[in-house]
Amino acid sequence: MSEPKIYVACLAAYNNGYLHGAWIDADDDINDIWDAINKMLSKSPIENAEEYAIHDYEDFAGYRVSEYEGIEHVNQVALFLTKHGDFAIDVLDYCGDDFEQAEKMIEENYSGCYSSVAEYAEQLTEDITQIPQHLQYYIDYDKMARDMELNGDIFTIETAHDEVHVFWSH
């Protein structure tokens, strides 16, 4: 499970040749994050430091945090990632950074994790119909899975070998 963190640097110190900043848990309460940023700025080697930038980040599961990205947005991404796991960033990307739609996609359209899309097609088929024993060997689940993807019926995220998360697209 990811533990997203950001390294917030004091720009006044940076512009004067000092490296001064702090690693902050990005999924903390937003007020705690602001307190940590203000505390870091108050301890800057440059007096009255006010400006900051995100100079590094880790454990965002492929999400790219920009230097001047809003702290509230970074916090929202981190909380979403912590709540739903590493595949959440791919769902968020699929939903165009719409957190409400991504949340709905995970809560309402998530079908589970399978070793392949063909395994999902087989499980779905067995759940909704009784296939006679003598016909079971004639069903091509790989082709069924391919058709489900090509027709846009499902959206999949592969997070590892033999780890495919399946979502209904509608």
C-alpha positions as CSV (number, residue, x, y, z in Angstrom):
1,M,0.0,0.0,0.0
2,S,1.3,3.4,-0.9
3,E,2.2,6.1,1.7
4,P,2.3,9.2,-0.5
5,K,4.7,11.9,0.6
6,I,5.8,15.2,-0.7
7,Y,9.0,17.1,-0.2
8,V,8.1,20.8,0.2
9,A,11.1,23.2,-0.1
10,C,11.4,26.8,1.0
11,L,12.0,28.8,-2.2
12,A,13.7,31.7,-0.5
13,A,16.3,29.3,0.9
14,Y,16.6,27.5,-2.4
15,N,17.1,30.8,-4.3
16,N,19.9,31.7,-1.9
17,G,21.8,28.4,-2.2
18,Y,20.3,26.5,0.7
19,L,18.4,23.3,0.7
20,H,15.7,23.6,3.3
21,G,12.5,21.7,3.3
22,A,10.5,18.9,4.8
23,W,9.0,15.5,3.9
24,I,5.3,15.6,4.6
25,D,2.7,12.8,4.5
26,A,0.5,13.9,1.7
27,D,-2.5,12.0,3.0
28,D,-2.5,13.7,6.4
29,D,-5.3,16.1,7.3
30,I,-5.0,19.2,5.1
31,N,-4.6,21.5,8.2
32,D,-1.7,19.3,9.4
33,I,-0.1,19.6,6.0
34,W,-0.4,23.4,6.1
35,D,1.0,23.5,9.7
36,A,4.0,21.4,8.5
37,I,4.6,23.7,5.6
38,N,4.4,26.8,7.8
39,K,6.6,25.2,10.4
40,M,9.2,24.4,7.7
41,L,9.0,28.0,6.4
42,S,9.4,29.5,9.9
43,K,12.6,27.5,10.4
44,S,14.1,28.7,7.1
45,P,17.6,30.1,7.1
46,I,16.2,33.1,5.2
47,E,14.0,35.4,7.3
48,N,10.3,35.9,6.5
49,A,10.2,33.1,4.0
50,E,6.8,32.6,2.5
51,E,7.0,30.8,-0.7
52,Y,7.4,27.0,-1.2
53,A,7.4,24.4,-4.0
54,I,7.1,20.7,-4.1
55,H,10.5,19.5,-5.1
56,D,10.0,15.8,-4.8
57,Y,7.4,13.2,-4.1
58,E,7.2,9.4,-3.6
59,D,4.6,6.6,-3.5
60,F,2.0,8.2,-5.8
61,A,1.6,5.1,-7.9
62,G,2.6,6.7,-11.2
63,Y,0.8,10.0,-10.6
64,R,3.1,12.9,-11.5
65,V,3.1,15.7,-8.9
66,S,4.2,19.1,-10.4
67,E,6.3,21.6,-8.6
68,Y,3.6,24.1,-8.1
69,E,0.6,21.8,-7.8
70,G,-2.0,22.9,-5.3
71,I,-1.5,21.3,-1.9
72,E,-5.3,20.7,-1.7
73,H,-5.2,18.7,-5.0
74,V,-2.2,16.7,-3.9
75,N,-3.9,15.9,-0.7
76,Q,-7.0,14.8,-2.5
77,V,-5.0,12.5,-4.8
78,A,-3.1,11.1,-1.8
79,L,-6.3,10.4,0.1
80,F,-7.9,8.7,-2.9
81,L,-4.8,6.6,-3.5
82,T,-4.6,5.6,0.2
83,K,-8.3,4.7,0.3
84,H,-8.4,2.6,-2.9
85,G,-4.9,1.4,-3.5
86,D,-2.4,1.8,-6.4
87,F,-4.9,1.1,-9.2
88,A,-6.9,4.2,-8.1
89,I,-4.5,6.5,-10.0
90,D,-5.3,4.7,-13.2
91,V,-9.1,5.0,-12.5
92,L,-8.7,8.7,-11.8
93,D,-6.8,9.1,-15.1
94,Y,-9.5,7.2,-16.9
95,C,-12.1,9.5,-15.4
96,G,-10.2,12.6,-16.4
97,D,-9.1,13.6,-12.9
98,D,-12.8,13.7,-11.8
99,F,-12.7,12.4,-8.3
100,E,-16.5,12.0,-8.0
101,Q,-16.7,10.0,-11.2
102,A,-13.6,7.9,-10.2
103,E,-15.1,7.2,-6.7
104,K,-18.4,6.1,-8.4
105,M,-16.5,3.9,-10.8
106,I,-14.7,2.1,-8.0
107,E,-17.8,1.8,-5.8
108,E,-20.3,0.8,-8.5
109,N,-18.5,-0.6,-11.5
110,Y,-15.6,-2.5,-10.0
111,S,-15.9,-6.2,-10.7
112,G,-12.8,-7.5,-8.9
113,C,-9.2,-8.6,-9.5
114,Y,-8.5,-11.5,-11.7
115,S,-5.5,-13.3,-13.2
116,S,-6.7,-12.3,-16.7
117,V,-9.6,-10.8,-18.5
118,A,-10.4,-14.3,-19.8
119,E,-10.7,-15.6,-16.2
120,Y,-13.2,-12.7,-15.6
121,A,-15.2,-13.7,-18.7
122,E,-15.3,-17.3,-17.5
123,Q,-16.4,-16.4,-14.0
124,L,-19.0,-14.0,-15.3
125,T,-20.4,-16.7,-17.7
126,E,-20.5,-19.3,-15.0
127,D,-22.2,-16.9,-12.6
128,I,-25.0,-16.0,-15.0
129,T,-25.7,-19.3,-16.8
130,Q,-25.4,-23.1,-16.4
131,I,-23.2,-24.4,-19.2
132,P,-23.9,-28.1,-20.1
133,Q,-20.8,-30.3,-19.4
134,H,-20.5,-31.4,-23.0
135,L,-20.3,-27.7,-24.3
136,Q,-17.8,-26.4,-21.7
137,Y,-14.7,-27.1,-23.8
138,Y,-16.1,-25.2,-26.8
139,I,-16.2,-21.8,-25.1
140,D,-13.3,-19.5,-25.9
141,Y,-13.0,-17.2,-22.9
142,D,-10.0,-15.4,-24.4
143,K,-12.1,-14.3,-27.4
144,M,-15.0,-13.3,-25.1
145,A,-12.6,-11.2,-23.0
146,R,-11.2,-9.6,-26.1
147,D,-14.7,-8.7,-27.4
148,M,-15.7,-7.3,-24.0
149,E,-12.6,-5.0,-24.1
150,L,-13.0,-4.1,-27.8
151,N,-16.7,-3.3,-27.5
152,G,-16.0,-1.0,-24.5
153,D,-18.0,-3.1,-22.1
154,I,-15.2,-3.2,-19.6
155,F,-12.2,-1.1,-18.6
156,T,-9.2,-3.0,-17.2
157,I,-6.1,-2.0,-15.2
158,E,-3.2,-4.4,-15.0
159,T,-1.2,-3.7,-11.8
160,A,1.1,-6.8,-11.9
161,H,1.6,-10.1,-13.6
162,D,-1.7,-12.1,-13.1
163,E,-3.4,-9.1,-11.5
164,V,-6.1,-7.4,-13.6
165,H,-8.7,-5.1,-12.1
166,V,-11.9,-5.2,-14.1
167,F,-14.6,-2.4,-14.2
168,W,-17.8,-2.2,-16.2
169,S,-17.6,0.9,-18.4
170,H,-21.2,1.9,-18.0
